[in-house]
Amino acid sequence: MEMFKLSLHHWLIALLGVAFGLSVATSRIAAQTVVITNLPAYGAKGYLSGYVTNADVTTNCLVVFIYVAGDWYSKPGCADQLVPIQPDGSWTANISPNANDVTATEIAVFLVPTNYNLPCLDGVPGLTNTPTVEATAYAVRGNPGARQLSFSGYGWWVRTSSGNLSGPGPNYFSDSTNNAWVDAQGCVHLQITHTNNTWQCVEIITDRSFGYGQYRFTVSAPVDSLDPSAVLGMFTWSYDTAYNDREIDMELSRWNYAFGTTDVEDFAISPYNTGQVLRFSLPPDLTNSTHSLIWQSSNVAFQTLNGNFASTPADPKLLQTWNCAVGIPPAGGEQIHINLWLNQGNAPVNGQPVEVILSQFEFVPLGPPLPAQVTGLTSLLAGEIQLAVQGQTDWHYDILSSTDLLNWLNIGNVLATNNLFTFTDTNPVSANPRFYRTLTDP
């Protein structure tokens, strides 16, 4: 939490750091991190840059890899694998010295000791032969020509199979607005449609990677009415085939009655033929449900709840839990996929389109939240005040204002999609001083 005061003359006064409703552990050791601040656009040459924190720049450096058409390559190149870190923690790497490099869809940056001496990667399908790194950063890029939508504060790509059969299924996948759209309430609608004499399925994919943490999906639809041929999938996936594509699945389906007549959900970690699957029935009349997984380096904890819950409710609402510690993939470049498809490509049993609605997707990082700091205020022409805030990516922060430091008004909630973000107070400044503070929203 951080407070700032704004007077009628827009003077900026930083108050002493007093915690309001936040408990911060002072003994916590700051972790080493790698941050990417500049990522060249897909199709454009340029330099990748960023900074590191809490690392000794005299004994550490970076290695950078890009993923192009199914293979990994060291950058800037085999002759100069090691990227130095400047005294201020900043770094820069040329990730597109060659023409094909501009089509890289994934970038990996590892913080390593300066004595790193592993072989250069020059067309390796899986990024597995890597050192024990001290910190990592991944970035994913998609073709800007793909259709995009915004759901739950995040950007998503809508997949198309360009008129060809593709997995899962196999099926045809369409990026049409008839197959995926967001309504006025912010819910995403996914629909299997019958177009041009074929059944068109749908899949949306986050435009970034999240890594370890908790993933929550709220399905606001009666799952017992899902067609027996349809499958709703919510999962992590990496196009790098290492670690079985880092696939961690939650799926709802009747699987064409293969397991009975009721709705079935499964929790699974690829590969499935090694016992890393739990399959269970869902109760009838389940119209609003939360499906979550907590992914850690050695365990994945799954949970299904009857209702929309951010934390575990009373036992009657808890439908299923499962912990799996077998075959857990390391995080690295995977994205979240949500798809609605037809099992084995079979048409819907009732011959009608299939629709599923999700009201929310949330990602919560592991560990306690870090407080946000208001780092600056700017007066806008319309009398509005723009706050510059430094927080932690993927945490929600409440923004509060006061004129007397006693009565606080919540003026907004922000999802930090970056460590630095802005918030605009649309209430015109009055003759009274104005103070601001931030609180972490759990």
C-alpha positions in Angstrom: 0.0 0.0 0.0 1.2 3.5 -0.8 -0.5 6.9 -0.2 -0.3 10.1 -2.1 -1.8 13.5 -1.4 -3.1 15.8 -4.1 -4.0 19.4 -3.3 -6.1 21.9 -5.3 -2.9 23.0 -7.0 -2.0 19.4 -7.9 1.0 19.4 -5.6 2.4 15.9 -5.2 3.3 15.0 -1.6 4.6 11.5 -0.7 3.6 10.5 2.8 5.4 8.0 5.0 4.9 4.4 4.1 2.2 3.3 6.6 0.5 0.0 6.0 -3.3 0.0 5.9 -4.7 -3.5 6.0 -1.6 -5.1 4.6 0.8 -7.3 6.4 4.2 -7.5 4.6 6.9 -9.9 5.7 10.0 -7.9 6.3 12.3 -10.9 6.5 11.4 -12.2 3.0 14.5 -12.5 0.7 13.9 -10.8 -2.6 14.1 -13.3 -5.4 16.1 -12.9 -8.6 13.9 -12.0 -11.5 14.2 -11.4 -15.3 11.9 -8.9 -16.8 11.2 -8.3 -20.5 10.3 -4.7 -21.2 10.6 -4.5 -24.9 9.5 -7.3 -27.3 9.7 -6.6 -31.0 6.4 -7.2 -32.8 5.8 -10.4 -34.8 7.2 -9.9 -38.3 9.6 -7.1 -37.3 13.3 -7.1 -36.7 14.5 -5.6 -33.4 16.1 -6.0 -30.1 14.7 -7.7 -27.0 15.5 -5.8 -23.8 14.7 -5.7 -20.1 16.3 -5.8 -16.7 17.2 -8.2 -13.9 16.7 -7.7 -10.2 18.7 -8.9 -7.1 21.4 -10.5 -9.3 25.1 -10.0 -9.2 25.8 -8.7 -12.6 29.5 -9.5 -12.4 28.9 -13.2 -12.0 25.7 -13.6 -14.0 24.6 -13.2 -17.6 21.7 -14.2 -19.8 21.1 -16.7 -22.5 18.3 -16.1 -25.0 16.4 -18.6 -27.2 13.7 -18.1 -29.8 11.2 -20.7 -31.1 10.7 -20.7 -34.9 8.6 -23.2 -36.8 9.0 -25.9 -34.2 12.6 -25.5 -33.3 14.7 -23.5 -30.8 17.7 -21.3 -31.6 20.2 -19.5 -29.5 20.3 -15.7 -30.0 22.1 -13.5 -30.9 23.9 -16.6 -32.3 26.3 -19.4 -31.6 29.3 -17.1 -31.7 27.9 -14.9 -28.9 25.5 -16.9 -26.8 26.0 -14.9 -23.5 24.1 -11.6 -23.1 25.9 -9.3 -20.6 24.0 -7.5 -17.9 24.8 -3.8 -17.4 25.7 -2.4 -14.0 22.2 -1.0 -13.7 20.6 -4.4 -14.3 19.5 -3.7 -17.9 20.2 -5.9 -20.9 19.7 -6.0 -24.6 19.8 -8.9 -27.1 19.4 -9.0 -30.9 16.8 -11.7 -31.4 16.4 -11.3 -35.2 19.8 -11.2 -37.0 18.3 -13.6 -39.6 15.3 -13.2 -41.8 13.3 -16.1 -40.4 13.8 -14.9 -36.8 10.9 -12.4 -37.2 8.4 -15.2 -37.2 9.5 -16.5 -33.7 6.4 -17.3 -31.7 8.1 -17.8 -28.3 11.2 -16.3 -26.6 12.9 -17.7 -23.5 15.4 -15.7 -21.4 17.5 -17.5 -18.7 19.6 -15.9 -16.0 22.8 -18.1 -15.7 26.3 -17.9 -14.3 28.9 -16.4 -16.5 30.6 -19.8 -16.8 27.6 -21.2 -18.8 29.1 -23.4 -21.5 26.2 -25.6 -22.9 26.2 -26.1 -26.6 24.5 -23.6 -28.8 20.9 -24.5 -29.9 20.6 -24.4 -33.7 17.3 -26.1 -34.6 16.4 -28.2 -31.5 12.7 -29.3 -31.2 12.5 -29.2 -27.4 13.9 -26.8 -24.9 14.9 -29.4 -22.4 18.8 -29.4 -22.4 19.0 -26.2 -20.3 21.1 -25.5 -17.2 19.8 -25.0 -13.7 18.8 -21.4 -14.1 18.4 -18.8 -11.4 15.5 -17.0 -13.0 13.5 -17.2 -16.3 11.3 -15.0 -18.4 9.1 -16.2 -21.3 7.3 -14.2 -23.9 4.9 -15.5 -26.6 4.0 -13.8 -29.8 1.1 -14.5 -32.2 0.4 -13.4 -35.8 -1.2 -10.0 -35.6 -3.5 -11.1 -38.4 -5.3 -13.5 -36.1 -8.6 -12.4 -34.6 -8.3 -11.2 -31.0 -10.8 -10.6 -28.1 -10.5 -9.4 -24.5 -11.9 -11.5 -21.7 -11.4 -11.1 -17.9 -8.8 -8.4 -18.5 -6.6 -10.6 -20.7 -6.0 -10.7 -24.4 -6.9 -13.9 -26.3 -6.4 -15.2 -29.9 -9.2 -17.0 -31.6 -7.9 -20.1 -33.4 -8.7 -21.0 -37.0 -7.7 -24.2 -38.8 -8.2 -22.4 -42.1 -10.7 -24.8 -43.5 -8.7 -27.9 -42.7 -9.3 -30.7 -40.2 -7.2 -30.3 -37.0 -7.0 -31.8 -33.5 -8.5 -32.3 -31.2 -11.2 -34.3 -32.9 -10.3 -34.0 -35.7 -12.5 -30.9 -36.3 -12.7 -27.7 -38.2 -11.9 -24.7 -36.0 -13.4 -21.2 -36.9 -12.4 -17.7 -35.7 -15.8 -16.3 -36.7 -17.7 -14.0 -34.4 -20.5 -16.6 -34.5 -18.1 -19.0 -32.7 -16.5 -16.8 -30.1 -17.7 -13.4 -28.7 -17.8 -11.4 -25.5 -21.2 -10.0 -24.3 -22.0 -6.8 -22.6 -21.5 -8.4 -19.2 -18.0 -9.5 -20.1 -18.8 -13.2 -20.4 -17.2 -15.1 -23.3 -19.5 -17.3 -25.4 -18.1 -20.3 -27.2 -20.2 -22.0 -29.8 -20.0 -25.0 -32.2 -21.9 -23.9 -35.3 -23.0 -25.6 -38.6 -21.6 -23.5 -41.4 -21.0 -24.4 -45.0 -22.1 -27.9 -44.4 -19.5 -28.5 -41.7 -19.5 -28.3 -38.0 -17.2 -25.5 -36.8 -15.6 -25.8 -33.4 -13.9 -23.0 -31.4 -10.7 -22.4 -29.3 -9.4 -19.3 -27.7 -5.8 -18.9 -26.5 -4.2 -16.3 -24.1 -1.7 -14.0 -25.8 0.8 -14.5 -22.9 2.2 -17.2 -20.6 1.5 -17.3 -16.9 3.6 -20.1 -15.4 3.2 -21.5 -11.9 0.1 -20.3 -10.0 -3.6 -20.9 -9.6 -5.9 -20.9 -12.7 -9.7 -20.5 -12.1 -12.4 -20.9 -14.7 -16.1 -20.0 -14.0 -18.5 -21.9 -16.3 -21.9 -20.1 -16.2 -23.9 -22.7 -18.2 -25.8 -25.8 -17.3 -23.2 -28.5 -18.0 -25.9 -31.3 -17.9 -27.3 -29.9 -21.1 -24.0 -30.2 -22.9 -24.4 -32.3 -26.0 -23.0 -35.9 -25.6 -20.6 -35.3 -28.5 -19.2 -32.0 -27.2 -16.1 -31.5 -25.0 -15.3 -28.3 -23.1 -11.5 -28.1 -22.5 -9.6 -25.7 -20.2 -5.9 -26.4 -20.2 -2.3 -25.3 -20.4 -0.4 -26.0 -23.6 2.9 -25.3 -25.2 3.6 -25.7 -28.9 7.1 -26.7 -27.8 6.7 -30.5 -27.5 9.1 -30.8 -24.5 7.4 -32.2 -21.4 4.4 -33.5 -23.4 3.6 -29.9 -24.5 3.2 -29.0 -20.8 -0.5 -30.1 -21.0 -2.5 -29.9 -17.8 -6.2 -30.5 -18.6 -9.7 -30.0 -17.1 -12.4 -31.3 -19.5 -16.2 -31.6 -19.2 -18.0 -34.0 -21.5 -20.3 -37.0 -21.8 -17.7 -38.6 -24.2 -20.6 -40.0 -26.3 -21.8 -41.9 -23.2 -18.5 -43.8 -23.0 -18.7 -43.5 -19.2 -22.4 -43.5 -18.6 -25.2 -41.0 -19.2 -24.2 -38.3 -16.8 -21.8 -35.4 -17.3 -18.2 -36.3 -16.6 -15.2 -34.2 -15.8 -11.6 -35.2 -15.9 -8.5 -33.8 -14.4 -5.4 -34.9 -16.3 -1.7 -34.3 -16.8 -0.2 -35.5 -20.1 0.7 -38.3 -20.9 -2.6 -39.8 -19.8 -1.7 -43.5 -20.2 0.5 -43.4 -17.1 -2.3 -43.0 -14.5 -2.2 -39.3 -14.4 -6.0 -39.0 -14.8 -9.0 -38.6 -12.5 -12.5 -39.0 -14.0 -15.6 -38.3 -12.0 -19.3 -37.6 -12.5 -20.9 -34.2 -12.0 -24.3 -33.6 -10.4 -27.3 -32.7 -12.4 -28.5 -29.1 -12.6 -25.0 -27.7 -12.2 -25.5 -24.3 -13.8 -22.6 -22.3 -12.3 -19.3 -24.0 -11.4 -15.7 -23.1 -10.7 -12.9 -25.3 -12.0 -9.4 -24.6 -10.8 -5.8 -26.0 -10.7 -2.8 -24.9 -8.7 0.3 -25.6 -10.6 3.6 -25.9 -8.6 6.9 -27.3 -9.5 6.2 -30.7 -7.9 2.4 -30.9 -7.7 -0.8 -29.9 -9.3 -3.9 -29.5 -7.1 -7.3 -29.7 -8.9 -10.6 -28.6 -7.6 -14.2 -28.3 -8.8 -16.8 -26.3 -6.9 -20.6 -25.8 -7.2 -20.8 -22.1 -7.7 -18.5 -19.2 -8.3 -15.8 -19.1 -5.6 -12.3 -17.6 -5.4 -11.5 -19.7 -2.3 -12.7 -23.1 -1.0 -16.3 -22.8 0.4 -18.1 -25.2 2.8 -17.8 -28.9 2.0 -21.3 -29.3 0.3 -20.1 -26.9 -2.4 -16.9 -28.8 -3.0 -17.5 -31.4 -5.7 -14.1 -32.9 -6.3 -10.4 -32.4 -5.4 -7.3 -34.2 -6.6 -3.6 -33.8 -6.0 -1.2 -35.2 -8.6 2.6 -35.3 -8.1 3.4 -37.6 -11.1 4.9 -36.2 -14.3 4.5 -32.5 -13.4 6.0 -30.4 -16.2 8.1 -27.3 -15.5 6.5 -24.0 -16.4 7.8 -22.4 -19.5 6.1 -20.6 -22.4 2.8 -22.5 -22.1 -0.5 -20.6 -22.7 -4.1 -21.1 -21.5 -6.4 -22.6 -24.1 -10.2 -22.9 -23.7 -11.9 -24.9 -26.4 -15.3 -26.4 -27.3 -15.0 -29.3 -29.7 -16.6 -32.6 -30.9 -15.3 -35.9 -29.7 -13.9 -37.9 -32.6 -15.3 -35.2 -34.9 -18.8 -36.6 -34.4 -21.8 -34.3 -35.1 -23.9 -33.1 -32.1 -26.3 -35.9 -31.2 -29.3 -33.5 -31.4 -28.1 -31.9 -34.6 -28.1 -28.4 -33.0 -25.4 -25.9 -32.3 -23.6 -26.2 -28.9 -22.9 -23.2 -26.7 -21.0 -22.7 -23.5 -20.6 -19.5 -21.5 -17.7 -18.7 -19.2 -18.1 -15.6 -17.0 -14.6 -15.4 -15.7 -11.0 -16.5 -16.0 -8.5 -15.7 -13.2 -4.8 -16.3 -12.6 -3.3 -15.9 -9.2 0.5 -16.0 -8.7 2.0 -18.2 -6.1 3.0 -16.6 -2.8 1.7 -13.6 -0.9 0.8 -10.5 -3.0 3.2 -7.6 -3.1 1.9 -4.2 -2.2 1.5 -1.6 -5.0 3.1 1.8 -4.8 1.7 5.0 -6.3 4.8 6.5 -8.0 3.4 9.6 -9.5 0.3 11.7 -10.2 -0.6 13.7 -13.4 -3.4 16.2 -13.8 -5.3 15.8 -17.1 -7.0 18.6 -19.0 -10.5 17.5 -18.0 -9.6 17.8 -14.3 -9.0 14.0 -13.9 -6.0 12.6 -12.1 -3.9 9.8 -13.6 -2.0 7.7 -11.1 1.1 5.8 -12.0 1.3 2.6 -10.0 4.0 0.0 -9.6 2.7 -3.4 -8.4 3.0 -7.1 -9.3 1.7 -8.5 -12.5 -1.6 -10.5 -12.3 -2.7 -9.2 -8.9 -5.8 -7.2 -8.5 -5.5 -3.8 -6.7 -8.2 -1.6 -5.2 -7.6 2.1 -5.6 -8.9 4.2 -2.8 -9.1 8.0 -2.3 -9.8 10.2 0.7 -9.9 13.9 1.6 -9.4 13.5 5.4 -7.4 10.2 5.8 -10.3 8.8 7.8 -13.0 8.1 5.2 -11.8 6.1 2.2 -13.7 5.6 -1.0 -12.9 2.7 -3.3 -12.8 4.3 -6.7 -11.7 1.3 -8.8 -10.1 -2.1 -9.1 -7.2 -2.8 -11.5 -5.8 -6.0 -12.8 -2.1 -5.4 -13.1 -1.2 -6.9 -16.5 2.2 -5.4 -16.1 4.4 -4.4 -13.2 3.8 -0.7 -14.1 0.2 0.5 -14.8 -1.9 3.6 -14.7 -5.3 4.4 -13.2 -7.4 7.5 -13.8 -9.5 9.1 -11.1 -12.4 10.6 -13.0 -13.6 12.7 -10.1 -12.6 16.3 -10.5 -10.3 17.8 -7.9 -12.1 19.9 -5.3 -10.8 22.5 -2.9 -9.9 19.8 -0.4 -6.7 17.8 -0.4 -7.0 14.4 -1.9 -5.1 11.3 -0.7 -4.6 8.0 -2.5 -3.8 4.5 -1.4 -3.8 1.0 -2.8 -4.9 -2.3 -1.3 -4.3 -5.8 -2.6 -7.6 -7.5 -3.6 -7.4 -11.2 -2.7 
